[in-house]
Amino acid sequence: MSDKITMTADNALKKLMDGNKRYVENSENHGDVSSAVRLKTCTKGQEPFAVVVTCSDSRVIPETIFSAGIGEVFVIRVAGNVIDDHQLGSIEYAASHLGTRLIMVLGHTNCGAVGAAFHPDDDNKYIRFILHEIRSAMGDETDPDKACILNIKHSVAVIEESLEIQKEEHEHSLKVVGALYHIDTGEVELV
């Protein structure tokens, strides 16, 4: 476990949601991407205040959505924001070695991966691994928005089942939350 705990989970969640509010209200990103911060993170390392597990969708840009700069958000992207051993390993690394105390699973409206889970025609390709996980999460749900939220909640549950994450939650007040990004308005809603 790292000694560099930069911020509590509650403060990290507030910072993410405040950043999203700035993003929705403005047309520019207020995250620091200066040469000074690039040099600082190069020499002193990263200190992300949150892990954001999100979809690979090109319309979902966590650093922009949360008005974050270089080194502030540890982003893990995979179609459908599903969780497997690789994502769990990355999350555990951020929690154990970087001291990050907030993990957010960020799904989004109009998700192509969730939409594809309603149709069996891609089952013979590698996407079948993603679709299987999403179908497991959504069960018999036929509404795409509700299926998306079920998928987010399922990913949160998978993360919380990790023994390392349970340890971090207990010992270091780590928090795992789910959220839905509305691609039409830019708003993030906690679920």
Summary of the structure (lengths in Angstrom):
residues: 191
radius of gyration: 16.5
end to end distance: 28.8
largest distance: 50.8
contacts: 618
relative contact order: 0.18
helix: 50%
strand: 14%
